[in-house]
């Protein structure tokens, strides 16, 4: 070790000296006499170490001493003699390469070299130590450093990450190794060598004839996994037919999958895959829904060890050859498959310690016997690591009341809210500031309080565990009214009767519309101002013996209405409906007809013209009952023609016809000419107007 430094370390024996600084002095000396000293160098520091450099060679003997400066003077340590070779700490080696071996499968090749060169006579003293660690497993070996600068590490696990470290030492300085030089690498993967551990949870499904099957598994442990898991593959096949159910490729982070299978027996398999291949399959048999279960263990007992651990013990069934046991546990209430924990045990196991539990939380523990690929019935028990006081009390219901008593019933508090096992219940009731109680056993859920005085009681139920209790919500109960329990029923009956009576009254209009069709009101029709003449007295206006002119398709036809005294009516266009002998004869005024009713005493220019839309008549002896649609109510102005038409002195004979319908256009042509009515004309015109 040429041209390097010497580092010394020291400790102060008296911390009350108030040392301000230290001075290290290094001298060469004779290895035999230790009397002659040749100064090498010194250094000053406030700390507890410092170094002196450079020195020409480590092949000397040295003497070191430290002088401490205090307020009262200097204090010097005793001299420390040492041989330089025996205190050598070599520099760390260098790793040039780390790669899979080309000659041997499953080995790593390490190429390294020293940081500095050594004379051949010194190389024999240099040692090399190698360490390679994976999953907290460390193996090491020490060799002569200069024997070879390339070596192989074998018997490594496939697909595992290794940390390789190297350091060197001069074997003449046993106290000092060089610093570590490290490098990480991963070996090549192989297909997983073992199958994953498989379990199942069978539950009823909503669909008839089906079951909900949850497959659970634990990952393949190291080193059998031989690499990084990419996915799982789970499937089931029916034993009686070709039915098959599969979960497909399941993500490597999942530990379960759910299948809806039939009630028939089936068997399931599970494999795990990495980049190099697939593991052997794990198998489990699912019995038929009606299959009689194999016997469970005889006895199961639990013993809390502390707040986080419970010891489970069991006794195997008699005359059975189990291949193993499965211990499973979950917190109450059960929520999802991920909350179910389980562990396979061999056939000789009779106990298991559960860890990672929480106090005051109920756990459902069960043990099953395994017979080959089938599991027997389970035996379960509820256990706590440590019990606590209940957080809520029971909800109470009043079943019956009488003049001197009351019957009470309550529901048990859910186990997860009890935080312990129920020991007893206490019924608390009070009246007028007087408190009373009655204690009952844990299995009692109904009680009768008798010999009570009349009044209002405040009653509640309290649940007790071994640690404490809590009361449920209180209720006010009236005692002393014989028929008090019938009052709600009576009130409900009266309310229903009232509703049955009031609803038809409120809905009478709508009910009438639904049950009865609308009947037209003649008083609202356009004929509300009929004259008092009979039907056979309706006359068409005419002059003397008038033959009405009927124009059909521009053809003029004369129809004789008989010898009577008519007022003339001028008809521009008049249509008659063609008809067979069996059809109703109908006469219709066209909507474009312009009809002017003239009194015999009026000139045409002095008439009151009206636009007449439609008016129909039919023979009385040919009326066929039919639906009648009411015409809209015309205004009084619209009735001018009708009023004039009913003028007694100008009536046409419509005997044999009845009026069917008529409509008016609300338009009256205004004429400038007018005349003064005679006194005998006024009443009839005023009546019409």
C-alpha positions as CSV (number, residue, x, y, z in Angstrom):
1,X,0.0,0.0,0.0
2,X,2.1,2.8,-1.3
3,X,1.3,6.5,-1.1
4,X,-1.8,6.1,1.0
5,X,-3.0,7.5,4.4
6,X,-3.2,6.4,8.0
7,X,-6.6,7.0,9.8
8,X,-6.8,6.8,13.5
9,X,-9.9,6.7,15.8
10,X,-10.1,7.5,19.5
11,X,-12.6,8.1,22.4
12,X,-12.4,10.5,25.2
13,X,-12.4,8.8,28.7
14,X,-13.5,11.9,30.6
15,X,-16.3,14.0,29.0
16,X,-15.9,16.7,31.7
17,X,-12.5,17.8,30.5
18,X,-14.0,20.4,28.0
19,X,-11.6,19.4,25.3
20,X,-11.3,22.0,22.6
21,X,-9.3,20.1,19.9
22,X,-7.2,17.0,19.2
23,X,-3.8,16.5,17.5
24,X,-2.8,13.2,16.0
25,X,0.9,12.4,15.6
26,X,2.2,9.5,13.5
27,X,5.8,8.3,13.8
28,X,7.8,5.5,12.3
29,X,9.5,3.3,14.8
30,X,11.5,0.1,15.0
31,X,9.4,-3.0,15.1
32,X,11.7,-4.5,17.7
33,X,13.0,-1.8,20.0
34,X,10.2,0.8,19.6
35,X,12.6,3.5,20.9
36,X,13.5,5.5,17.8
37,X,10.9,7.6,16.1
38,X,10.8,9.2,12.7
39,X,7.9,11.7,12.3
40,X,5.5,10.9,9.5
41,X,2.9,13.6,9.9
42,X,0.2,15.0,12.1
43,X,-3.4,16.3,11.9
44,X,-5.7,18.4,14.0
45,X,-9.5,18.0,14.5
46,X,-12.4,18.7,16.9
47,X,-13.8,15.2,16.2
48,X,-12.8,11.7,17.1
49,X,-10.8,10.7,14.1
50,X,-8.4,12.1,11.4
51,X,-5.9,10.9,8.9
52,X,-2.2,11.6,8.0
53,X,-1.0,11.2,4.4
54,X,0.9,10.3,2.5
55,X,3.1,7.4,3.6
56,X,5.6,5.8,1.4
57,X,4.7,2.2,2.3
58,X,2.7,0.1,4.7
59,X,5.6,-2.2,5.3
60,X,6.7,-0.4,8.5
61,X,5.9,-0.2,12.2
62,X,4.2,2.9,13.5
63,X,3.5,4.7,16.7
64,X,0.5,6.9,17.1
65,X,-0.6,9.2,20.0
66,X,-3.3,11.9,20.5
67,X,-2.9,15.1,22.4
68,X,-6.1,16.7,23.7
69,X,-6.1,20.5,24.4
70,X,-8.1,21.7,27.4
71,X,-8.4,24.9,29.5
72,X,-6.0,23.4,32.0
73,X,-3.4,22.3,29.5
74,X,-2.7,19.4,27.2
75,X,-3.4,15.7,27.9
76,X,-1.6,13.1,25.8
77,X,-2.8,9.5,25.2
78,X,-0.6,6.5,25.7
79,X,1.4,5.6,22.5
80,X,-0.3,3.1,20.2
81,X,2.2,0.8,18.3
82,X,1.1,-1.2,15.2
83,X,2.5,-2.9,12.2
84,X,1.3,-1.2,9.0
85,X,0.6,-4.4,7.2
86,X,-1.7,-5.7,10.0
87,X,-3.8,-2.5,9.7
88,X,-4.3,-2.5,6.0
89,X,-7.8,-1.9,4.6
90,X,-7.9,-2.6,0.9
91,X,-10.0,-0.7,-1.6
92,X,-13.2,-2.4,-2.9
93,X,-13.0,-4.6,-6.0
94,X,-14.7,-3.8,-9.3
95,X,-17.4,-5.9,-10.9
96,X,-17.0,-5.7,-14.6
97,X,-19.9,-8.0,-15.7
98,X,-22.6,-10.3,-14.3
99,X,-24.5,-12.4,-16.7
100,X,-26.0,-15.9,-17.2
101,X,-23.4,-18.6,-17.7
102,X,-23.0,-19.9,-21.3
103,X,-21.6,-23.2,-20.1
104,X,-24.0,-24.1,-17.3
105,X,-27.7,-23.5,-17.1
106,X,-29.0,-21.8,-14.0
107,X,-25.6,-20.3,-13.2
108,X,-24.3,-16.7,-13.1
109,X,-20.9,-15.6,-14.5
110,X,-19.1,-12.9,-12.5
111,X,-16.2,-11.0,-14.0
112,X,-14.2,-8.7,-11.6
113,X,-10.8,-7.2,-10.9
114,X,-8.9,-5.4,-8.2
115,X,-8.8,-1.6,-8.1
116,X,-5.0,-1.6,-8.0
117,X,-2.1,-3.9,-8.8
118,X,-0.1,-5.9,-6.3
119,X,3.4,-7.4,-6.5
120,X,3.3,-11.1,-7.0
121,X,4.7,-11.7,-3.6
122,X,1.9,-9.8,-2.1
123,X,-1.0,-11.3,-4.2
124,X,-0.9,-14.5,-2.1
125,X,-2.2,-12.5,0.9
126,X,-5.2,-11.0,-0.9
127,X,-8.6,-12.8,-0.3
128,X,-11.9,-12.3,-2.1
129,X,-15.2,-12.9,-0.4
130,X,-18.5,-13.3,-2.5
131,X,-22.1,-13.1,-1.2
132,X,-25.3,-13.6,-3.2
133,X,-28.6,-13.1,-1.6
134,X,-32.2,-13.7,-2.6
135,X,-35.4,-13.6,-0.5
136,X,-33.4,-13.1,2.7
137,X,-31.4,-16.2,1.9
138,X,-27.6,-15.5,1.7
139,X,-24.8,-17.7,0.6
140,X,-21.2,-16.7,0.6
141,X,-17.7,-18.1,-0.3
142,X,-14.2,-16.9,0.1
143,X,-11.4,-17.6,-2.4
144,X,-7.9,-16.4,-3.3
145,X,-8.5,-13.2,-5.1
146,X,-5.9,-13.6,-7.8
147,X,-6.6,-17.3,-8.4
148,X,-9.2,-16.3,-11.1
149,X,-10.9,-13.1,-12.1
150,X,-13.9,-15.0,-13.6
151,X,-16.1,-17.4,-11.6
152,X,-19.6,-18.8,-11.6
153,X,-22.4,-18.8,-9.0
154,X,-24.5,-22.0,-9.4
155,X,-27.4,-23.7,-7.7
156,X,-29.5,-20.6,-8.1
157,X,-33.3,-20.4,-8.2
158,X,-34.9,-19.6,-11.5
159,X,-36.7,-16.3,-11.9
160,X,-35.2,-14.9,-8.7
161,X,-33.6,-11.6,-8.1
162,X,-30.1,-11.9,-6.7
163,X,-27.8,-9.3,-5.1
164,X,-24.1,-10.2,-5.7
165,X,-21.5,-8.5,-3.5
166,X,-17.7,-8.7,-3.5
167,X,-15.0,-7.5,-1.0
168,X,-11.3,-8.1,-0.4
169,X,-9.0,-8.4,2.5
170,X,-5.2,-8.7,3.2
171,X,-5.2,-11.8,5.4
172,X,-2.5,-10.3,7.5
173,X,-5.1,-7.7,8.6
174,X,-7.9,-9.7,10.0
175,X,-9.8,-6.8,11.4
176,X,-10.3,-4.9,8.1
177,X,-12.3,-5.9,5.1
178,X,-12.7,-3.6,2.2
179,X,-16.1,-2.0,1.5
180,X,-18.7,-4.0,-0.5
181,X,-19.2,-3.7,-4.2
182,X,-22.7,-4.9,-5.1
183,X,-24.8,-5.5,-8.2
184,X,-28.4,-6.9,-8.8
185,X,-29.6,-9.3,-11.4
186,X,-32.4,-11.8,-12.1
187,X,-32.0,-15.4,-13.2
188,X,-33.9,-16.8,-16.1
189,X,-37.5,-18.0,-15.5
190,X,-38.9,-21.5,-15.7
191,X,-42.4,-22.8,-15.6
192,X,-43.8,-23.0,-12.1
193,X,-42.9,-26.3,-10.6
194,X,-45.9,-26.8,-8.3
195,X,-49.6,-26.2,-8.5
196,X,-51.3,-23.4,-6.5
197,X,-53.3,-24.3,-3.4
198,X,-57.0,-24.4,-4.2
199,X,-60.1,-24.1,-2.1
200,X,-63.8,-23.4,-2.6
201,X,-66.9,-21.8,-1.1
202,X,-70.3,-23.1,-2.1
203,X,-73.4,-20.9,-1.7
204,X,-77.0,-21.0,-3.1
205,X,-77.7,-19.1,-6.2
206,X,-80.8,-17.1,-7.1
207,X,-81.5,-19.3,-10.1
208,X,-83.2,-22.6,-9.3
209,X,-81.0,-25.7,-9.8
210,X,-77.8,-23.5,-9.7
211,X,-75.1,-22.9,-7.1
212,X,-72.7,-20.0,-6.6
213,X,-69.2,-21.5,-6.5
214,X,-66.3,-19.3,-5.4
215,X,-62.9,-20.7,-6.2
216,X,-60.2,-19.4,-3.8
217,X,-56.5,-20.0,-4.2
218,X,-53.1,-19.0,-2.7
219,X,-50.2,-18.0,-4.9
220,X,-47.4,-20.4,-5.6
221,X,-44.7,-19.6,-3.0
222,X,-41.1,-18.9,-3.8
223,X,-39.0,-20.6,-5.1
224,X,-41.4,-23.0,-6.8
225,X,-43.0,-20.1,-8.7
226,X,-39.8,-19.8,-10.8
227,X,-40.6,-16.3,-12.0
228,X,-43.2,-13.6,-12.1
229,X,-46.8,-14.8,-12.3
230,X,-48.7,-13.4,-15.3
231,X,-52.2,-14.9,-14.8
232,X,-54.3,-17.7,-13.4
233,X,-56.7,-20.0,-15.3
234,X,-59.7,-21.6,-13.4
235,X,-62.4,-23.8,-14.8
236,X,-64.9,-26.5,-13.8
237,X,-66.4,-29.4,-15.7
238,X,-69.5,-31.5,-14.9
239,X,-69.0,-35.1,-13.9
240,X,-72.4,-36.2,-15.4
241,X,-72.4,-34.3,-18.7
242,X,-70.2,-32.1,-20.8
243,X,-71.1,-28.9,-19.0
244,X,-68.1,-26.6,-18.5
245,X,-67.7,-23.2,-16.7
246,X,-64.5,-21.1,-16.8
247,X,-63.2,-17.9,-15.4
248,X,-60.8,-17.4,-18.3
249,X,-57.5,-15.7,-17.7
250,X,-57.6,-14.1,-14.2
251,X,-55.3,-11.2,-13.4
252,X,-52.3,-12.1,-11.3
253,X,-53.4,-9.8,-8.5
254,X,-56.7,-11.6,-7.9
255,X,-57.1,-14.6,-5.5
256,X,-60.7,-15.7,-6.4
257,X,-63.3,-16.1,-9.1
258,X,-67.0,-16.9,-9.0
259,X,-68.8,-19.4,-11.2
260,X,-72.6,-20.3,-11.3
261,X,-72.6,-24.1,-11.7
262,X,-75.4,-26.7,-11.6
263,X,-76.4,-28.8,-8.6
264,X,-74.7,-31.9,-10.2
265,X,-71.2,-33.0,-9.1
266,X,-68.2,-31.4,-10.9
267,X,-64.5,-31.0,-10.5
268,X,-62.5,-27.8,-10.9
269,X,-58.8,-27.1,-11.8
270,X,-56.5,-24.2,-11.5
271,X,-53.1,-23.4,-13.2
272,X,-50.7,-20.5,-12.9
273,X,-48.7,-19.1,-15.8
274,X,-45.4,-17.1,-16.1
275,X,-43.4,-16.1,-19.1
276,X,-41.7,-19.6,-19.3
277,X,-44.8,-21.8,-19.1
278,X,-47.7,-23.1,-17.0
279,X,-47.8,-24.9,-13.7
280,X,-49.3,-28.4,-13.1
281,X,-53.0,-28.1,-12.3
282,X,-54.6,-28.1,-8.9
283,X,-57.8,-30.1,-8.5
284,X,-60.8,-30.0,-6.2
285,X,-64.0,-31.9,-6.4
286,X,-67.4,-30.3,-5.8
287,X,-70.1,-32.8,-4.6
288,X,-73.7,-32.8,-5.7
289,X,-76.1,-30.6,-3.9
290,X,-77.8,-33.6,-2.4
291,X,-74.6,-35.4,-1.5
292,X,-74.3,-36.5,2.1
293,X,-71.3,-34.7,3.6
294,X,-68.3,-36.5,4.9
295,X,-67.8,-36.3,8.7
296,X,-66.3,-33.2,10.3
297,X,-63.8,-33.2,13.1
298,X,-65.3,-34.3,16.5
299,X,-64.4,-31.4,18.7
300,X,-63.2,-27.9,18.1
301,X,-62.0,-25.4,20.8
302,X,-60.5,-21.9,20.7
303,X,-58.2,-20.2,23.1
304,X,-57.5,-16.4,22.9
305,X,-53.7,-15.8,23.2
306,X,-53.8,-12.0,23.1
307,X,-55.6,-9.2,21.3
308,X,-54.5,-10.4,17.9
309,X,-54.1,-14.2,18.2
310,X,-56.4,-17.2,18.7
311,X,-55.4,-20.8,19.0
312,X,-57.7,-23.4,17.4
313,X,-57.6,-27.0,18.4
314,X,-59.6,-30.0,17.1
315,X,-60.0,-33.7,17.3
316,X,-60.2,-35.8,14.2
317,X,-63.3,-37.9,13.4
318,X,-63.1,-41.6,14.5
319,X,-62.3,-44.3,12.0
320,X,-61.6,-41.8,9.2
321,X,-58.5,-41.5,7.1
322,X,-58.1,-37.8,6.5
323,X,-55.6,-36.5,4.0
324,X,-55.5,-33.2,5.8
325,X,-57.6,-30.4,7.3
326,X,-58.6,-26.9,6.2
327,X,-59.0,-24.1,8.8
328,X,-61.0,-21.1,7.6
329,X,-62.0,-18.0,9.4
330,X,-63.8,-14.7,8.6
331,X,-65.1,-11.7,10.5
332,X,-68.8,-11.5,11.3
333,X,-70.8,-10.5,9.2
334,X,-69.3,-12.2,6.2
335,X,-69.0,-9.6,3.4
336,X,-67.1,-11.0,0.4
337,X,-64.8,-13.8,-0.6
338,X,-61.7,-11.7,-0.1
339,X,-62.5,-11.5,3.6
340,X,-62.4,-15.3,3.9
341,X,-59.0,-16.6,5.2
342,X,-58.1,-20.3,5.0
343,X,-55.1,-22.5,5.5
344,X,-54.3,-26.1,4.5
345,X,-53.0,-28.4,7.2
346,X,-51.5,-31.9,6.9
347,X,-53.2,-35.0,8.3
348,X,-51.2,-34.9,11.6
349,X,-52.0,-31.3,12.5
350,X,-54.4,-30.9,15.4
351,X,-54.0,-27.1,16.1
352,X,-53.4,-23.8,14.4
353,X,-52.8,-20.3,15.6
354,X,-54.7,-17.5,13.8
355,X,-52.8,-14.2,13.7
356,X,-53.6,-10.6,12.6
357,X,-57.0,-10.5,14.4
358,X,-58.6,-7.5,16.1
359,X,-60.2,-7.3,19.5
360,X,-63.9,-7.0,20.1
361,X,-64.6,-8.3,16.6
362,X,-66.4,-11.6,16.3
363,X,-64.8,-14.3,14.1
364,X,-66.4,-17.4,12.6
365,X,-63.8,-20.2,12.8
366,X,-64.4,-23.6,11.2
367,X,-62.4,-26.7,10.6
368,X,-63.0,-29.2,7.8
369,X,-61.6,-32.6,7.2
370,X,-60.2,-33.2,3.7
371,X,-60.5,-36.7,2.1
372,X,-58.4,-36.7,-1.1
373,X,-59.9,-34.0,-3.4
374,X,-63.1,-33.8,-1.4
375,X,-63.8,-31.9,1.8
376,X,-66.1,-33.0,4.6
377,X,-68.6,-31.1,6.6
378,X,-67.3,-28.2,8.7
379,X,-67.6,-27.6,12.5
380,X,-67.7,-23.9,13.4
381,X,-67.4,-21.7,16.4
382,X,-67.7,-17.9,17.1
383,X,-64.7,-16.4,19.0
384,X,-63.3,-13.1,20.2
385,X,-59.7,-12.3,21.0
386,X,-61.1,-9.9,23.6
387,X,-64.7,-9.1,24.4
388,X,-66.0,-5.5,24.9
389,X,-69.2,-3.8,25.9
390,X,-72.2,-3.7,23.6
391,X,-72.5,-0.5,21.5
392,X,-76.3,-0.6,21.1
393,X,-79.3,-2.1,22.8
394,X,-82.2,-4.2,21.6
395,X,-85.2,-2.7,19.7
396,X,-88.4,-3.3,21.7
397,X,-91.9,-4.0,20.4
398,X,-95.1,-3.9,22.5
399,X,-97.2,-7.0,21.6
400,X,-100.2,-6.5,24.0
401,X,-101.4,-4.1,26.6
402,X,-104.0,-4.6,29.3
403,X,-105.3,-2.7,32.3
404,X,-102.5,-4.0,34.6
405,X,-99.8,-5.4,32.3
406,X,-97.9,-5.3,29.0
407,X,-96.3,-7.9,26.8
408,X,-92.9,-7.0,25.4
409,X,-90.7,-8.5,22.7
410,X,-87.3,-7.5,21.4
411,X,-84.9,-8.6,18.7
412,X,-81.4,-9.7,19.5
413,X,-78.6,-7.2,18.9
414,X,-76.4,-8.2,15.9
415,X,-73.3,-10.0,17.1
416,X,-71.0,-7.5,15.4
417,X,-72.5,-4.7,17.5
418,X,-72.4,-6.7,20.8
419,X,-68.6,-6.9,20.8
420,X,-69.0,-9.9,23.0
421,X,-71.3,-12.8,24.0
422,X,-74.7,-11.8,25.4
423,X,-74.9,-12.7,29.1
424,X,-78.4,-11.3,30.1
425,X,-81.1,-8.7,29.4
426,X,-82.5,-6.1,31.8
427,X,-86.0,-4.6,31.4
428,X,-85.9,-1.1,32.6
429,X,-89.3,0.7,33.3
430,X,-90.2,3.8,35.2
431,X,-93.3,5.8,36.1
432,X,-93.6,9.1,38.0
433,X,-89.9,9.1,38.7
434,X,-89.8,5.6,40.2
435,X,-87.4,3.3,38.4
436,X,-87.8,-0.5,38.3
437,X,-86.0,-3.3,36.5
438,X,-86.2,-7.0,35.8
439,X,-83.3,-9.2,34.7
440,X,-83.8,-12.2,32.4
441,X,-81.5,-14.8,30.8
442,X,-79.7,-14.4,27.5
443,X,-82.1,-16.8,25.7
444,X,-85.3,-14.8,26.7
445,X,-86.6,-12.5,24.0
446,X,-90.2,-11.9,25.3
447,X,-91.5,-11.0,28.8
448,X,-94.8,-9.9,30.4
449,X,-94.8,-7.1,33.0
450,X,-97.8,-7.6,35.2
451,X,-99.4,-6.0,38.3
452,X,-98.7,-2.5,36.9
453,X,-100.6,0.5,38.1
454,X,-102.4,2.7,35.7
455,X,-100.2,5.4,34.0
456,X,-97.6,6.0,31.4
457,X,-94.5,3.9,31.6
458,X,-91.1,4.6,30.0
459,X,-89.7,1.1,29.0
460,X,-86.5,0.0,27.4
461,X,-84.3,-3.1,27.2
462,X,-80.6,-3.3,28.1
463,X,-78.2,-6.0,26.7
464,X,-75.2,-7.1,28.8
465,X,-71.9,-8.8,27.8
466,X,-69.2,-9.9,30.2
467,X,-67.7,-6.4,30.0
468,X,-70.7,-4.1,30.0
469,X,-74.1,-3.3,28.5
470,X,-76.1,-0.8,26.5
471,X,-79.8,0.1,26.5
472,X,-82.0,0.3,23.4
473,X,-84.5,3.0,22.5
474,X,-87.2,3.6,25.1
475,X,-90.9,3.7,24.4
476,X,-93.8,5.3,26.2
477,X,-96.5,2.7,27.1
478,X,-99.9,3.6,28.6
479,X,-101.2,1.0,31.0
480,X,-104.8,1.1,32.3
481,X,-107.0,1.4,29.1
482,X,-108.6,-2.0,28.4
483,X,-109.2,-1.3,24.8
484,X,-106.3,0.9,24.1
485,X,-104.9,-1.5,21.6
486,X,-108.1,-1.2,19.6
487,X,-108.0,2.5,19.2
488,X,-105.5,2.5,16.2
489,X,-107.7,-0.2,14.4
490,X,-110.8,1.9,15.0
491,X,-109.2,5.1,13.7
492,X,-107.9,3.3,10.6
493,X,-111.4,1.8,10.0
494,X,-113.0,5.2,10.3
495,X,-110.4,6.8,8.0
496,X,-111.0,4.1,5.3
497,X,-114.8,4.6,5.5
498,X,-114.4,8.4,5.1
499,X,-112.2,7.9,2.1
500,X,-114.7,5.5,0.5
501,X,-117.5,8.1,0.9
502,X,-115.6,11.2,-0.1
503,X,-113.9,9.8,-3.2
504,X,-117.2,9.1,-5.2
505,X,-118.5,12.6,-4.2
506,X,-115.3,14.3,-5.4
507,X,-115.2,12.2,-8.6
508,X,-119.0,12.3,-9.4
509,X,-118.5,14.4,-12.5
510,X,-115.9,12.2,-14.0
511,X,-117.8,9.0,-13.0
512,X,-120.9,10.4,-14.7
513,X,-118.9,11.1,-17.9
514,X,-117.5,7.6,-17.9
515,X,-120.8,5.8,-17.3
516,X,-123.2,8.0,-19.3
517,X,-122.8,9.4,-22.8
518,X,-123.4,13.1,-23.3
519,X,-127.1,13.8,-24.3
520,X,-127.6,16.9,-26.4
521,X,-129.5,19.8,-24.9
522,X,-132.1,21.0,-27.4
523,X,-132.3,24.3,-25.7
524,X,-128.7,24.9,-26.7
525,X,-129.3,24.0,-30.4
526,X,-129.8,26.3,-33.3
527,X,-133.6,25.6,-33.2
528,X,-134.1,27.1,-29.7
529,X,-136.4,29.7,-31.1
530,X,-138.9,27.4,-32.8
531,X,-142.4,28.7,-33.4
532,X,-145.4,27.0,-31.8
533,X,-146.5,25.5,-35.0
534,X,-146.6,21.8,-35.5
535,X,-144.1,19.9,-37.5
536,X,-146.5,19.5,-40.3
537,X,-147.0,23.3,-40.4
538,X,-143.4,24.2,-41.4
539,X,-143.7,25.9,-44.8
540,X,-141.2,26.8,-47.4
541,X,-141.7,30.3,-48.6
542,X,-143.7,30.5,-51.8
543,X,-146.0,32.8,-53.8
544,X,-149.5,31.6,-54.5
545,X,-149.3,28.1,-55.9
546,X,-145.5,27.8,-56.0
547,X,-143.6,25.0,-57.6
548,X,-140.1,24.9,-56.0
549,X,-137.3,25.1,-58.4
550,X,-134.6,22.4,-57.7
551,X,-131.3,22.8,-59.5
552,X,-129.2,19.6,-59.8
553,X,-126.0,19.9,-61.9
554,X,-127.4,23.0,-63.6
555,X,-130.7,21.2,-64.4
556,X,-133.9,22.9,-63.3
557,X,-136.7,20.6,-61.9
558,X,-140.1,21.8,-60.8
559,X,-141.6,20.0,-57.8
560,X,-145.2,20.8,-56.9
561,X,-145.8,21.3,-53.2
562,X,-149.5,21.7,-53.5
563,X,-152.1,24.4,-53.5
564,X,-151.6,26.5,-50.5
565,X,-151.1,30.1,-49.5
566,X,-147.3,30.5,-49.4
567,X,-144.9,33.4,-49.0
568,X,-142.5,33.3,-52.0
569,X,-138.9,32.2,-51.3
570,X,-136.2,32.7,-53.9
571,X,-133.7,29.7,-54.0
572,X,-130.6,30.1,-56.0
573,X,-129.4,26.5,-55.7
574,X,-131.2,23.7,-54.0
575,X,-129.8,20.1,-53.9
576,X,-131.8,17.0,-53.2
577,X,-130.0,13.8,-52.1
578,X,-130.5,10.9,-54.6
579,X,-132.1,8.0,-52.7
580,X,-133.5,4.6,-53.1
581,X,-137.0,3.7,-52.1
582,X,-135.6,2.2,-48.9
583,X,-133.5,5.2,-48.0
584,X,-134.5,8.3,-46.1
585,X,-135.4,11.2,-48.3
586,X,-133.3,14.2,-47.4
587,X,-133.3,17.7,-48.7
588,X,-130.3,19.9,-48.1
589,X,-129.5,23.5,-48.7
590,X,-126.0,23.9,-50.0
591,X,-123.5,26.0,-48.0
592,X,-123.1,28.3,-51.0
593,X,-126.8,29.0,-51.3
594,X,-127.9,32.6,-51.0
595,X,-131.5,32.6,-49.9
596,X,-133.6,35.7,-49.5
597,X,-136.8,35.4,-47.6
598,X,-139.3,38.0,-48.8
599,X,-142.5,39.0,-47.2
600,X,-145.4,39.5,-49.7
601,X,-145.5,43.0,-48.7
602,X,-141.7,43.7,-49.1
603,X,-139.8,44.4,-52.2
604,X,-136.7,42.4,-52.9
605,X,-134.5,45.3,-52.2
606,X,-136.0,45.7,-48.8
607,X,-135.4,42.1,-47.7
608,X,-133.0,41.0,-45.0
609,X,-130.4,38.8,-46.8
610,X,-128.6,36.0,-44.9
611,X,-125.9,33.6,-45.8
612,X,-127.3,30.1,-45.1
613,X,-124.9,27.2,-44.7
614,X,-126.8,24.0,-44.4
615,X,-130.3,22.9,-43.4
616,X,-131.6,19.3,-43.7
617,X,-135.0,17.7,-43.4
618,X,-136.1,14.1,-43.5
619,X,-139.4,12.4,-43.7
620,X,-141.1,11.7,-40.3
621,X,-142.0,8.2,-41.2
622,X,-138.5,7.3,-42.2
623,X,-136.6,8.5,-39.2
624,X,-134.0,6.0,-38.1
625,X,-132.6,6.4,-34.6
626,X,-129.0,7.5,-34.8
627,X,-126.4,9.5,-32.9
628,X,-127.0,13.1,-32.9
629,X,-124.2,15.7,-32.9
630,X,-125.2,19.0,-31.4
631,X,-124.5,22.0,-33.6
632,X,-122.7,24.9,-32.0
633,X,-124.9,27.5,-30.4
634,X,-125.3,30.4,-32.9
635,X,-125.6,33.9,-31.7
636,X,-128.9,35.8,-31.9
637,X,-127.7,37.6,-35.1
638,X,-127.3,34.2,-36.7
639,X,-131.0,33.4,-36.3
640,X,-132.3,36.1,-38.6
641,X,-133.2,33.7,-41.4
642,X,-134.8,31.3,-39.0
643,X,-136.9,34.0,-37.4
644,X,-138.0,35.2,-40.8
645,X,-138.6,31.7,-41.9
646,X,-141.0,31.2,-39.0
647,X,-142.9,34.3,-39.9
648,X,-146.5,33.1,-39.9
649,X,-147.5,34.8,-43.1
650,X,-144.7,33.1,-45.0
651,X,-144.7,29.5,-44.1
652,X,-143.9,26.7,-46.5
653,X,-145.4,23.3,-46.1
654,X,-142.9,20.7,-44.8
655,X,-145.5,18.2,-43.8
656,X,-144.0,14.7,-43.8
657,X,-140.5,16.0,-42.9
658,X,-138.8,16.8,-39.6
659,X,-135.9,19.2,-39.2
660,X,-132.6,17.3,-38.7
661,X,-129.9,20.0,-38.5
662,X,-128.9,23.4,-39.7
663,X,-125.8,25.6,-39.5
664,X,-125.3,29.2,-40.1
665,X,-122.4,31.4,-41.1
666,X,-122.1,34.3,-38.7
667,X,-122.2,36.7,-41.6
668,X,-125.2,39.0,-42.4
669,X,-125.0,41.1,-45.5
670,X,-126.0,44.7,-44.6
671,X,-128.3,46.6,-47.0
672,X,-128.7,50.3,-46.9
673,X,-132.4,50.2,-47.9
674,X,-134.9,49.9,-45.1
675,X,-138.5,50.6,-44.4
676,X,-140.7,51.1,-41.4
677,X,-142.7,48.1,-40.2
678,X,-146.4,48.2,-39.8
679,X,-147.9,47.8,-36.4
680,X,-149.2,44.3,-37.1
681,X,-145.7,43.2,-38.3
682,X,-143.7,44.4,-35.3
683,X,-144.5,41.6,-32.7
684,X,-143.4,38.8,-35.1
685,X,-140.2,40.6,-36.2
686,X,-139.3,41.6,-32.7
687,X,-139.8,38.0,-31.5
688,X,-137.4,36.7,-34.1
689,X,-134.9,39.4,-33.6
